[in-house]
Amino acid sequence: MTLRFPMTVSGPYGAYTVEAVVDPDATFSAVPSPALVEMGIEPVRVVQLRDARGEKRFYRLGRALVTVAGVEDLAPVLFVEAGEPTVIGATTLSLLMLEADEGNGTVVQIVGRAPAAVDEAVG
């Protein structure tokens, strides 16, 4: 069963909310290019990733304000073709300190770890 969860992506000219596929194996979140362009999100670089068939492809990557489960932050988003699914990827989950809870069909907050060097300096 594919886990889907609401995600809002915002840019200077609007927001896009959709039930996105939660894919912790995907490096980045993905949003159809027309929606990103309409919101005023611009590509900042090109990255090379392996697609589902294992073939290398180049993707444009931008930055947007992303909100999932009430938590928001700037996150990288891939520009994908119209009609391709919107995806919540590993980088977004990590930045928002969330993880997929497929058993309950949701995403949940996680508690991160401070760097060991910080703990030693404080302690």
SEVEX-593252 format. One record per atom (N, C-alpha, C): atom name; x, y, z. Coordinates in nm, 4 decimals. Layout:
N
ATOM   site         c1         c2         c3
ATOM     CA          X          Y          Z
...
% end
This chain:
123
ATOM   site         c1         c2         c3
ATOM      N     0.0840    -0.1180     0.0000
ATOM     CA     0.0000     0.0000     0.0000
ATOM      C     0.0887     0.1247     0.0000
ATOM      N     0.0598     0.2165    -0.0876
ATOM     CA     0.1368     0.3395    -0.0986
ATOM      C     0.0844     0.4417     0.0011
ATOM      N     0.1749     0.4936     0.0833
ATOM     CA     0.1377     0.5962     0.1803
ATOM      C     0.1284     0.7308     0.1096
ATOM      N     0.0186     0.8004     0.1299
ATOM     CA    -0.0022     0.9354     0.0783
ATOM      C    -0.0306     1.0263     0.1968
ATOM      N     0.0202     1.1498     0.1864
ATOM     CA     0.0004     1.2448     0.2954
ATOM      C    -0.0025     1.3847     0.2357
ATOM      N    -0.0833     1.4755     0.2910
ATOM     CA    -0.0899     1.6109     0.2354
ATOM      C     0.0436     1.6852     0.2474
ATOM      N     0.0784     1.7539     0.1414
ATOM     CA     0.1974     1.8393     0.1384
ATOM      C     0.1585     1.9694     0.0697
ATOM      N     0.2017     2.0812     0.1271
ATOM     CA     0.1821     2.2119     0.0641
ATOM      C     0.3188     2.2661     0.0258
ATOM      N     0.3298     2.3093    -0.0989
ATOM     CA     0.4516     2.3715    -0.1497
ATOM      C     0.4154     2.5151    -0.1827
ATOM      N     0.4929     2.6103    -0.1297
ATOM     CA     0.4611     2.7520    -0.1479
ATOM      C     0.5761     2.8256    -0.2137
ATOM      N     0.5382     2.9220    -0.2962
ATOM     CA     0.6350     3.0088    -0.3620
ATOM      C     0.5858     3.1515    -0.3564
ATOM      N     0.6553     3.2427    -0.4235
ATOM     CA     0.6178     3.3840    -0.4174
ATOM      C     0.4799     3.4151    -0.4747
ATOM      N     0.4278     3.3276    -0.5635
ATOM     CA     0.3002     3.3579    -0.6288
ATOM      C     0.1886     3.2607    -0.5931
ATOM      N     0.2017     3.1881    -0.4833
ATOM     CA     0.0921     3.1000    -0.4448
ATOM      C     0.1398     2.9711    -0.3815
ATOM      N     0.0437     2.8828    -0.3589
ATOM     CA     0.0725     2.7557    -0.2932
ATOM      C     0.0023     2.6423    -0.3680
ATOM      N     0.0546     2.5248    -0.3505
ATOM     CA     0.0046     2.4034    -0.4159
ATOM      C    -0.0063     2.2968    -0.3080
ATOM      N    -0.1283     2.2477    -0.2822
ATOM     CA    -0.1492     2.1443    -0.1816
ATOM      C    -0.2018     2.0192    -0.2499
ATOM      N    -0.1441     1.9052    -0.2150
ATOM     CA    -0.1821     1.7800    -0.2802
ATOM      C    -0.1532     1.6632    -0.1868
ATOM      N    -0.2255     1.5542    -0.2046
ATOM     CA    -0.1944     1.4288    -0.1361
ATOM      C    -0.0735     1.3710    -0.2092
ATOM      N     0.0422     1.3780    -0.1470
ATOM     CA     0.1665     1.3355    -0.2110
ATOM      C     0.2019     1.1930    -0.1684
ATOM      N     0.2728     1.1246    -0.2559
ATOM     CA     0.3256     0.9924    -0.2238
ATOM      C     0.4448     1.0109    -0.1304
ATOM      N     0.4462     0.9407    -0.0186
ATOM     CA     0.5592     0.9460     0.0742
ATOM      C     0.6581     0.8380     0.0300
ATOM      N     0.7772     0.8807    -0.0133
ATOM     CA     0.8781     0.7872    -0.0638
ATOM      C     1.0122     0.8157     0.0036
ATOM      N     1.0382     0.7522     0.1196
ATOM     CA     1.1636     0.7759     0.1909
ATOM      C     1.2873     0.7298     0.1144
ATOM      N     1.2681     0.6534     0.0058
ATOM     CA     1.3816     0.6100    -0.0757
ATOM      C     1.4183     0.7124    -0.1825
ATOM      N     1.3291     0.8068    -0.2095
ATOM     CA     1.3578     0.9130    -0.3062
ATOM      C     1.4437     1.0184    -0.2372
ATOM      N     1.5493     1.0617    -0.3005
ATOM     CA     1.6373     1.1606    -0.2391
ATOM      C     1.5654     1.2926    -0.2148
ATOM      N     1.4917     1.3408    -0.3140
ATOM     CA     1.4250     1.4707    -0.3046
ATOM      C     1.2746     1.4574    -0.3236
ATOM      N     1.2007     1.5562    -0.2791
ATOM     CA     1.0584     1.5664    -0.3104
ATOM      C     1.0462     1.6088    -0.4562
ATOM      N     0.9330     1.5732    -0.5167
ATOM     CA     0.9107     1.6038    -0.6579
ATOM      C     0.7739     1.6677    -0.6751
ATOM      N     0.7688     1.7719    -0.7585
ATOM     CA     0.6447     1.8447    -0.7851
ATOM      C     0.6384     1.8694    -0.9358
ATOM      N     0.5211     1.8517    -0.9972
ATOM     CA     0.5109     1.8793    -1.1403
ATOM      C     0.5569     2.0216    -1.1747
ATOM      N     0.6370     2.0311    -1.2783
ATOM     CA     0.6938     2.1594    -1.3209
ATOM      C     0.5917     2.2708    -1.3379
ATOM      N     0.4749     2.2448    -1.4018
ATOM     CA     0.3801     2.3553    -1.4197
ATOM      C     0.3385     2.4201    -1.2868
ATOM      N     0.3214     2.3405    -1.1829
ATOM     CA     0.2821     2.3960    -1.0526
ATOM      C     0.3948     2.4817    -0.9948
ATOM      N     0.5191     2.4333    -1.0049
ATOM     CA     0.6323     2.5103    -0.9522
ATOM      C     0.6491     2.6419    -1.0275
ATOM      N     0.6386     2.6365    -1.1586
ATOM     CA     0.6538     2.7576    -1.2399
ATOM      C     0.5431     2.8576    -1.2055
ATOM      N     0.4204     2.8087    -1.1907
ATOM     CA     0.3070     2.8974    -1.1584
ATOM      C     0.3266     2.9659    -1.0230
ATOM      N     0.3912     2.8964    -0.9293
ATOM     CA     0.4155     2.9550    -0.7968
ATOM      C     0.5393     3.0441    -0.7937
ATOM      N     0.6132     3.0511    -0.9038
ATOM     CA     0.7321     3.1357    -0.9088
ATOM      C     0.8576     3.0691    -0.8556
ATOM      N     0.8565     2.9363    -0.8439
ATOM     CA     0.9762     2.8627    -0.8011
ATOM      C     1.0668     2.8467    -0.9228
ATOM      N     1.1928     2.8808    -0.9062
ATOM     CA     1.2881     2.8709    -1.0165
ATOM      C     1.3934     2.7648    -0.9861
ATOM      N     1.4407     2.6966    -1.0897
ATOM     CA     1.5494     2.6012    -1.0682
ATOM      C     1.6765     2.6738    -1.0251
ATOM      N     1.7523     2.6122    -0.9345
ATOM     CA     1.8787     2.6708    -0.8901
ATOM      C     1.9983     2.5872    -0.9345
ATOM      N     1.9728     2.4623    -0.9716
ATOM     CA     2.0798     2.3771    -1.0241
ATOM      C     2.0189     2.2533    -1.0882
ATOM      N     2.1045     2.1739    -1.1484
ATOM     CA     2.0635     2.0485    -1.2105
ATOM      C     2.1347     1.9358    -1.1371
ATOM      N     2.0593     1.8294    -1.1061
ATOM     CA     2.1165     1.7140    -1.0372
ATOM      C     2.0932     1.5893    -1.1215
ATOM      N     2.1822     1.4931    -1.1036
ATOM     CA     2.1666     1.3656    -1.1736
ATOM      C     2.1227     1.2601    -1.0721
ATOM      N     2.0123     1.1922    -1.1040
ATOM     CA     1.9569     1.0896    -1.0160
ATOM      C     1.9239     0.9654    -1.0969
ATOM      N     1.9148     0.8530    -1.0298
ATOM     CA     1.8685     0.7304    -1.0954
ATOM      C     1.7160     0.7257    -1.0873
ATOM      N     1.6525     0.6936    -1.1997
ATOM     CA     1.5063     0.6813    -1.1991
ATOM      C     1.4672     0.5412    -1.1512
ATOM      N     1.3383     0.5113    -1.1524
ATOM     CA     1.2880     0.3830    -1.1017
ATOM      C     1.3443     0.2630    -1.1789
ATOM      N     1.3847     0.2846    -1.3029
ATOM     CA     1.4430     0.1764    -1.3837
ATOM      C     1.5939     0.1648    -1.3643
ATOM      N     1.6501     0.2548    -1.2817
ATOM     CA     1.7938     0.2520    -1.2578
ATOM      C     1.8746     0.3333    -1.3575
ATOM      N     1.8068     0.4018    -1.4482
ATOM     CA     1.8758     0.4825    -1.5483
ATOM      C     1.9033     0.6221    -1.4919
ATOM      N     2.0194     0.6775    -1.5270
ATOM     CA     2.0543     0.8126    -1.4814
ATOM      C     1.9790     0.9155    -1.5643
ATOM      N     1.9223     1.0155    -1.4943
ATOM     CA     1.8519     1.1259    -1.5588
ATOM      C     1.8911     1.2557    -1.4908
ATOM      N     1.8816     1.3638    -1.5644
ATOM     CA     1.9061     1.4961    -1.5087
ATOM      C     1.7726     1.5603    -1.4739
ATOM      N     1.7687     1.6268    -1.3587
ATOM     CA     1.6490     1.6948    -1.3115
ATOM      C     1.6860     1.8356    -1.2691
ATOM      N     1.5938     1.9300    -1.2922
ATOM     CA     1.6101     2.0645    -1.2378
ATOM      C     1.5668     2.0599    -1.0919
ATOM      N     1.6368     2.1357    -1.0070
ATOM     CA     1.6105     2.1374    -0.8635
ATOM      C     1.5932     2.2810    -0.8188
ATOM      N     1.4831     2.3094    -0.7486
ATOM     CA     1.4577     2.4416    -0.6936
ATOM      C     1.4423     2.4335    -0.5430
ATOM      N     1.4079     2.5465    -0.4822
ATOM     CA     1.3835     2.5511    -0.3375
ATOM      C     1.2469     2.6137    -0.3138
ATOM      N     1.1722     2.5518    -0.2219
ATOM     CA     1.0384     2.6025    -0.1917
ATOM      C     1.0099     2.5856    -0.0435
ATOM      N     0.9137     2.6615     0.0052
ATOM     CA     0.8656     2.6416     0.1406
ATOM      C     0.7716     2.5212     0.1358
ATOM      N     0.8043     2.4178     0.2130
ATOM     CA     0.7271     2.2942     0.2117
ATOM      C     0.6674     2.2722     0.3504
ATOM      N     0.5386     2.2367     0.3539
ATOM     CA     0.4695     2.2101     0.4796
ATOM      C     0.4113     2.0694     0.4766
ATOM      N     0.4461     1.9903     0.5777
ATOM     CA     0.3926     1.8553     0.5941
ATOM      C     0.3631     1.8379     0.7434
ATOM      N     0.2457     1.7894     0.7766
ATOM     CA     0.2060     1.7618     0.9149
ATOM      C     0.2239     1.8852     1.0047
ATOM      N     0.1983     2.0028     0.9493
ATOM     CA     0.2068     2.1251     1.0275
ATOM      C     0.3472     2.1788     1.0489
ATOM      N     0.4462     2.1135     0.9900
ATOM     CA     0.5857     2.1569     1.0039
ATOM      C     0.6294     2.2126     0.8684
ATOM      N     0.6963     2.3295     0.8693
ATOM     CA     0.7387     2.3877     0.7419
ATOM      C     0.8843     2.4308     0.7465
ATOM      N     0.9465     2.4249     0.6280
ATOM     CA     1.0850     2.4685     0.6129
ATOM      C     1.1142     2.4785     0.4641
ATOM      N     1.2219     2.5466     0.4309
ATOM     CA     1.2675     2.5470     0.2918
ATOM      C     1.3250     2.4101     0.2596
ATOM      N     1.2925     2.3604     0.1419
ATOM     CA     1.3403     2.2283     0.1023
ATOM      C     1.3646     2.2265    -0.0476
ATOM      N     1.4592     2.1440    -0.0923
ATOM     CA     1.4786     2.1274    -0.2355
ATOM      C     1.3629     2.0488    -0.2959
ATOM      N     1.3205     2.0883    -0.4155
ATOM     CA     1.2139     2.0181    -0.4866
ATOM      C     1.2552     1.9956    -0.6307
ATOM      N     1.2294     1.8754    -0.6799
ATOM     CA     1.2579     1.8425    -0.8188
ATOM      C     1.1451     1.8885    -0.9085
ATOM      N     1.1797     1.9401    -1.0241
ATOM     CA     1.0834     1.9717    -1.1288
ATOM      C     1.0620     1.8435    -1.2086
ATOM      N     0.9401     1.7865    -1.2031
ATOM     CA     0.9094     1.6668    -1.2814
ATOM      C     0.8021     1.7005    -1.3834
ATOM      N     0.7833     1.6117    -1.4784
ATOM     CA     0.6881     1.6348    -1.5870
ATOM      C     0.5449     1.6413    -1.5349
ATOM      N     0.4604     1.7185    -1.6048
ATOM     CA     0.3174     1.7234    -1.5725
ATOM      C     0.2631     1.5808    -1.5774
ATOM      N     0.1803     1.5474    -1.4819
ATOM     CA     0.1220     1.4142    -1.4775
ATOM      C     0.1987     1.3162    -1.3903
ATOM      N     0.3256     1.3475    -1.3607
ATOM     CA     0.4009     1.2609    -1.2696
ATOM      C     0.3560     1.2911    -1.1273
ATOM      N     0.3659     1.1932    -1.0378
ATOM     CA     0.3155     1.2157    -0.9015
ATOM      C     0.3991     1.3153    -0.8222
ATOM      N     0.3325     1.3833    -0.7301
ATOM     CA     0.4004     1.4663    -0.6323
ATOM      C     0.4498     1.3726    -0.5230
ATOM      N     0.5753     1.3902    -0.4813
ATOM     CA     0.6389     1.2970    -0.3886
ATOM      C     0.7021     1.3731    -0.2726
ATOM      N     0.6893     1.3174    -0.1531
ATOM     CA     0.7620     1.3657    -0.0360
ATOM      C     0.8818     1.2736    -0.0206
ATOM      N     1.0015     1.3279    -0.0425
ATOM     CA     1.1229     1.2464    -0.0398
ATOM      C     1.1989     1.2559     0.0917
ATOM      N     1.3103     1.1843     0.0967
ATOM     CA     1.3904     1.1704     0.2184
ATOM      C     1.4449     1.3036     0.2700
ATOM      N     1.4908     1.3898     0.1806
ATOM     CA     1.5479     1.5168     0.2248
ATOM      C     1.4429     1.6014     0.2959
ATOM      N     1.3232     1.6076     0.2402
ATOM     CA     1.2155     1.6838     0.3034
ATOM      C     1.1785     1.6229     0.4382
ATOM      N     1.1627     1.4910     0.4425
ATOM     CA     1.1309     1.4253     0.5692
ATOM      C     1.2374     1.4574     0.6739
ATOM      N     1.3633     1.4497     0.6343
ATOM     CA     1.4725     1.4753     0.7276
ATOM      C     1.4725     1.6204     0.7756
ATOM      N     1.4588     1.7154     0.6828
ATOM     CA     1.4577     1.8570     0.7204
ATOM      C     1.3429     1.8907     0.8147
ATOM      N     1.2285     1.8276     0.7945
ATOM     CA     1.1119     1.8549     0.8776
ATOM      C     1.1080     1.7668     1.0029
ATOM      N     1.2073     1.6794     1.0167
ATOM     CA     1.2164     1.5852     1.1286
ATOM      C     1.0904     1.4997     1.1393
ATOM      N     1.0557     1.4384     1.0259
ATOM     CA     0.9411     1.3496     1.0151
ATOM      C     0.9865     1.2150     0.9619
ATOM      N     0.9056     1.1112     0.9863
ATOM     CA     0.9285     0.9824     0.9233
ATOM      C     0.7944     0.9193     0.8915
ATOM      N     0.7962     0.8297     0.7933
ATOM     CA     0.6750     0.7596     0.7538
ATOM      C     0.6404     0.6540     0.8577
ATOM      N     0.5142     0.6500     0.8954
ATOM     CA     0.4613     0.5450     0.9823
ATOM      C     0.3562     0.4714     0.8992
ATOM      N     0.4050     0.3784     0.8167
ATOM     CA     0.3155     0.3113     0.7231
ATOM      C     0.2110     0.2264     0.7942
ATOM      N     0.2436     0.1750     0.9120
ATOM     CA     0.1475     0.0953     0.9877
ATOM      C     0.0225     0.1730     1.0227
ATOM      N     0.0401     0.3022     1.0520
ATOM     CA    -0.0727     0.3892     1.0869
ATOM      C    -0.1147     0.4801     0.9720
ATOM      N    -0.0452     0.4702     0.8575
ATOM     CA    -0.0807     0.5507     0.7412
ATOM      C    -0.0607     0.6992     0.7595
ATOM      N     0.0481     0.7367     0.8267
ATOM     CA     0.0715     0.8791     0.8537
ATOM      C     0.2213     0.9071     0.8562
ATOM      N     0.2555     1.0309     0.8831
ATOM     CA     0.3938     1.0679     0.9113
ATOM      C     0.3970     1.1192     1.0539
ATOM      N     0.5094     1.0970     1.1218
ATOM     CA     0.5196     1.1342     1.2625
ATOM      C     0.6483     1.2107     1.2876
ATOM      N     0.6449     1.2961     1.3908
ATOM     CA     0.7645     1.3703     1.4331
ATOM      C     0.8674     1.2738     1.4902
ATOM      N     0.9932     1.3025     1.4673
ATOM     CA     1.1012     1.2251     1.5274
ATOM      C     1.1837     1.3175     1.6155
ATOM      N     1.2601     1.2589     1.7039
ATOM     CA     1.3533     1.3344     1.7863
ATOM      C     1.4912     1.3105     1.7270
ATOM      N     1.5563     1.4182     1.6853
ATOM     CA     1.6885     1.4068     1.6253
ATOM      C     1.7970     1.3968     1.7315
ATOM      N     1.9195     1.3956     1.6833
ATOM     CA     2.0358     1.3903     1.7728
ATOM      C     2.1235     1.5116     1.7484
ATOM      N     2.1708     1.5711     1.8557
ATOM     CA     2.2697     1.6790     1.8447
ATOM      C     2.4053     1.6179     1.8126
ATOM      N     2.4917     1.6914     1.7461
ATOM     CA     2.6271     1.6402     1.7210
ATOM      C     2.6985     1.6089     1.8520
ATOM      N     2.7764     1.5035     1.8540
ATOM     CA     2.8474     1.4629     1.9751
ATOM      C     2.9383     1.5760     2.0247
ATOM      N     3.0021     1.6491     1.9332
ATOM     CA     3.0925     1.7578     1.9732
ATOM      C     3.0168     1.8668     2.0496
ATOM      N     2.8918     1.8917     2.0125
ATOM     CA     2.8112     1.9910     2.0830
ATOM      C     2.7797     1.9410     2.2235
ATOM      N     2.7418     1.8146     2.2343
ATOM     CA     2.7141     1.7566     2.3668
ATOM      C     2.8354     1.7660     2.4579
ATOM      N     2.9524     1.7384     2.4030
ATOM     CA     3.0753     1.7425     2.4840
ATOM      C     3.1072     1.8857     2.5277
ATOM      N     3.0838     1.9834     2.4402
ATOM     CA     3.1148     2.1228     2.4730
ATOM      C     3.0204     2.1761     2.5800
ATOM      N     2.8940     2.1317     2.5757
ATOM     CA     2.7936     2.1779     2.6712
ATOM      C     2.8116     2.1083     2.8062
ATOM      N     2.8436     1.9771     2.8006
ATOM     CA     2.8499     1.8956     2.9216
ATOM      C     2.9662     1.9285     3.0062
% end
